Amino acid sequence: MDRLANTVRPYAWGSTTAIPELLGTTPTGQPQAEMWMGAHPGAPSRIDRGAGPVSLADVIDAAPEAELGADAVRAFGPRLPFLLKLLAAGSPLSLQVHPDRAQAAEGFADEERRGVPIDAGHRNYKDTNHKPELIVALTPFDGLCGFRHPAQAADLLAGLGVDDLKPYVDILRATPEEGALREVLTAVLSAEHHAIAGTVEHAAVAAERLAAEAGPHAEAYAAYAVLAHHYPGDPGVLAAMLLNHVRLQPGEALFLGAGIPHAYLSGLGVELMANSDNVLRCGLTPKHVDVPELLKVVRFEAGDAGVLRPEDVDGEEVYETPIDEFRLSRFVLAPGAAPHPLASRTPQILLCTAGTVQLRDADEESAAGLTLAPGESAFVPAGERIALSGDGTLFRATVVA
């Protein structure tokens, strides 16, 4: 097993305090948005096997089957197929959606044929992979996930009492579900900015007022008022009002599959995702919004946010998702309990989020192990058998192969 040295990404939306508090370090005053654990080329973790720190990506490239196992290489190729993160949102992230595999492959090939530079601001597809995500709350965590039922969205918009929203309300009440959601989202995102900015402002003022009145939508109105504060006049604020607002409690999770519009608003969580950089934005951002391409990818299906809670499998709390590139579980370890054996034919990354956790070689009890404190992590190559003990919480990321 290898202790990981990880990079913290300073995106502007990041919290200045959440990750330092978990790590027990002094805040720098600058945003600390994400800590990456894995072999993503943008910021691979580093390990030291005695010859000095090296990139985990380079270690895997040099011997993929030894590090990942034959099953994972056969299923996903010679690279770690997931990226684990600590994510700390101090302000809202962009409203976005991710393509499925077929859409990603087609979109990437099309942009390659057209000669769109891979680093161009208007490039939509950076690779050919899909990007499902799972976020587990470590603190109360606010987000937007999936479309409200049109009737519910109509009631929420109508409650604002803004005349310019009435055409959207009428569409949501009179048109079948998929058509209603598509028509309203298209109208909002296609409107001229100067024409819709005033509507957004009026909606924001009303949302802030209603948030203080403790009505049935008060919590959602409060969230939308915060969005409008960060992104004044942005049509994405109105688009967000079509989505479910959800507040996760620690241990609860959201799975975000292809085509599901979503945004993280605030809080600290553990995020696990497939290795991809494919993001199509719907708003709440100064970055490029490609409305026609976005509309090809969005799934106009209403439903609740689908909050996940882990299922206990022999002491391992598993967050079930419908994909194979990653599997996330959690161990809550008690002092004095028997060590929990952990073996896998596939690679693992282990992250401590509370207390302390000891990792030992399950076959050689006398061998030196690792002790992980909050925010510390380790890479366990395929086939290595370890045992967990301690008094703390540990997240385990691996693959299904």
KAWOQUI-V746237 format. One record per helix or strand of 2 or more residues. SS is the DSSP state (a for helix, b for strand). FROM is the first residue (numbers start at 1). TO is the last residue. Records with the same first field share a line. If there is no record, write none. Layout:
SS = FROM-TO / FROM-TO
This chain:
b = 2-3 / 7-9 / 34-37 / 46-48 / 53-55 / 82-89 / 95-97 / 133-137 / 141-147 / 243-248 / 253-256 / 262-274 / 280-283 / 311-313 / 316-319 / 327-333 / 340-342 / 348-361 / 370-373 / 377-380 / 386-398
a = 18-23 / 56-62 / 64-68 / 70-76 / 101-113 / 150-158 / 163-174 / 177-190 / 193-211 / 218-230 / 236-240 / 291-297
